[in-house]
Amino acid sequence: MIQVFRGWRSVFKTVSVCMLLATPLAACGPLQMPLEDRTGNDQWLDTQIKSGILGAFSKVDHTYLMDVNVDIWKQEVMVTGMVDSKGKYYDVMSLIKQDKRIKTIHDHLEIADADAIKAYRDAEDTYGKNAVPADSATQSVSDVWIESQIKALLLAEKGVSSVNYRWQSVNNIVYIMGEAQTDPELQKVLSIVRRIKGVQRVVSYIKLA
């Protein structure tokens, strides 16, 4: 069994998951995020889908809540993270596929051995939002740091509505989805992410409005 990662990132994710599961769906209705370029119905459905998936994770294996990232935009689901067996991989994907409202699943869930996952978690726990030294045996830059840079840079960039994007960094590969209002905005977002220190590759599911 993999040791549970207890760093600040895990704590934040746990709190976020608990808040989502504990929030009545009526409180997450169409007017939840009016600044997003999703309809109220899309927001409502996405919230229902995500809370359902996380609820299923919590019932089957609580470690899935820590190991697997589920991001949703207009009923498209992006799955990232790492699990330590094919059995867990198929279990996770089976739980996600149970919701027939999902239009598309972008599957980037990795299978890695337990030692590699523990080393990865330890590095994230140790360095948090700080860049990991270049000679790190595990990774050149913390994924937490990359994610925080994406958030800060997109939020500060004129002509970019950062609330329309979802992203995860796993082993320095950034997976991003969402919606750009124009092609220049889309290209700007991808350019910003690619220029961040340590980003090895960007996998984009961003669509034009």
Secondary structure, DSSP 8 states (H G I E B T S, - for coil): ------SHHHHHHHHHHHHHHHS-GGGGSTTS-TTSSS-HHHHHHHHHHHHHHHHHHHHH-THHHHHEEEEEETTEEEEEEEESSHHHHHHHHHHHHT-TT--EEEEEEEE--HHHHHHHHHHHHHHTTS---TT-SS-SS-HHHHHHHHHHHHHHSTT--GGGEEEEEETTEEEEEEEESSHHHHHHHHHHHHHSTT--EEEEEEEE-
